[in-house]
């Protein structure tokens, strides 16, 4: 799966942005998808994820209630609507897709949610799009 992210920009605190990730490849409709971000000097972190059929979603605590992930499999696109942006949301945002879970049989309670977006192995990545939020 090839992924192309777009929609980043420079905005003021409190504004909204919508990121888009266009995918090519037949497997995309069966893959989970996610948005990650990486700020300067920080590790990459998952921001939001969505299962292949949109039934399951995951949000990092830092964005719950402000960000919404969605997908339209008919046009192979994943979106991230970001509202009430804060300066700490400034980062490069990456979209990713994957069809395999990280969870193994011995992973205890995680097995129950093996295919939840935060437990998927993301193998296909797009280029990043910069989001800068000024105070």
C-alpha positions in Angstrom: 0.0 0.0 0.0 1.3 3.4 -0.9 0.1 6.4 1.1 0.1 10.1 0.4 -0.6 12.5 3.2 -1.7 16.1 2.8 -3.5 19.0 4.5 -0.9 20.2 7.0 -0.2 23.9 7.5 0.3 26.8 9.9 -2.6 27.8 12.0 -3.3 29.6 15.2 -4.3 27.9 18.4 -7.9 27.0 18.5 -8.2 26.5 14.7 -9.0 23.4 12.8 -7.3 21.4 10.1 -8.2 18.2 8.2 -5.5 15.9 7.1 -6.1 13.5 4.3 -4.2 10.3 3.4 -4.8 8.8 -0.1 -3.9 5.2 -0.5 -3.2 3.0 -3.5 -3.1 -0.7 -3.5 -5.9 -3.3 -3.2 -5.1 -4.3 0.3 -5.9 -0.9 1.8 -9.6 -1.7 2.4 -8.6 -4.6 4.6 -6.0 -2.8 6.5 -6.2 -0.7 9.7 -5.1 2.8 9.3 -3.6 5.3 11.7 -2.1 8.8 12.1 1.1 9.2 14.0 3.0 12.4 14.8 6.6 13.3 15.7 7.6 16.5 17.2 11.2 17.7 17.2 13.3 15.8 19.8 10.4 13.5 20.6 9.5 9.9 19.7 6.9 9.2 17.2 3.5 8.5 18.8 0.2 7.2 17.6 -2.5 9.9 17.5 -5.5 8.0 16.2 -6.3 4.7 14.5 -9.2 3.1 12.8 -10.0 -0.5 11.9 -10.6 -1.6 8.3 -14.3 -1.4 8.6 -14.4 1.7 10.9 -16.0 -0.2 13.7 -13.0 0.4 16.1 -11.2 3.6 16.7 -8.4 4.6 19.0 -7.3 8.0 20.2 -4.4 9.1 22.3 -5.5 10.7 25.5 -3.9 14.0 24.4 -6.3 14.3 21.5 -9.5 12.7 22.7 -12.5 14.9 22.2 -10.6 17.2 19.7 -9.5 14.9 16.9 -11.7 12.5 14.8 -10.4 9.8 12.5 -12.5 8.5 9.6 -12.1 6.6 6.4 -13.9 6.2 3.1 -12.8 2.8 1.6 -14.7 3.6 -1.6 -12.0 6.2 -2.4 -9.2 4.7 -0.3 -8.8 7.8 1.9 -8.3 8.3 5.6 -9.0 11.6 7.3 -8.0 13.2 10.5 -10.1 16.2 11.6 -8.3 18.2 14.2 -10.3 20.8 16.2 -9.2 23.1 18.9 -5.6 22.8 17.9 -2.9 23.6 20.5 0.7 24.6 20.2 1.7 21.2 21.6 0.0 19.6 18.5 2.8 20.9 16.4 4.6 18.0 14.7 5.0 16.1 11.5 2.0 13.9 11.0 2.3 10.6 9.2 -0.4 8.2 8.0 0.2 4.5 8.1 -1.6 1.3 7.3 -1.2 -2.3 8.4 -3.0 -5.7 8.3 -1.3 -7.7 11.0 -1.7 -7.5 14.8 1.3 -7.0 17.1 -0.4 -9.1 19.8 0.6 -12.7 20.2 -1.1 -15.6 22.1 0.9 -14.9 25.2 0.0 -11.2 25.5 -2.6 -11.7 28.2 -5.5 -9.3 28.2 -4.4 -7.6 25.0 -5.5 -10.7 23.1 -9.1 -9.7 23.6 -8.4 -6.5 21.6 -5.8 -7.9 19.2 -7.2 -6.1 16.2 -8.0 -2.8 17.8 -6.1 -0.1 15.9 -3.6 0.6 18.7 -2.5 -3.0 18.6 -1.9 -3.3 14.9 1.5 -3.4 13.2 1.8 -0.6 10.8 4.0 -1.6 7.9 3.2 0.9 5.2 3.9 4.6 5.7 3.3 7.8 3.9 5.5 10.9 3.8 4.8 13.4 6.6 2.8 16.6 6.5 3.8 19.4 8.8 1.3 20.9 11.2 2.4 24.0 13.1 0.1 25.6 15.7 1.1 29.1 16.8 0.0 30.5 20.2 
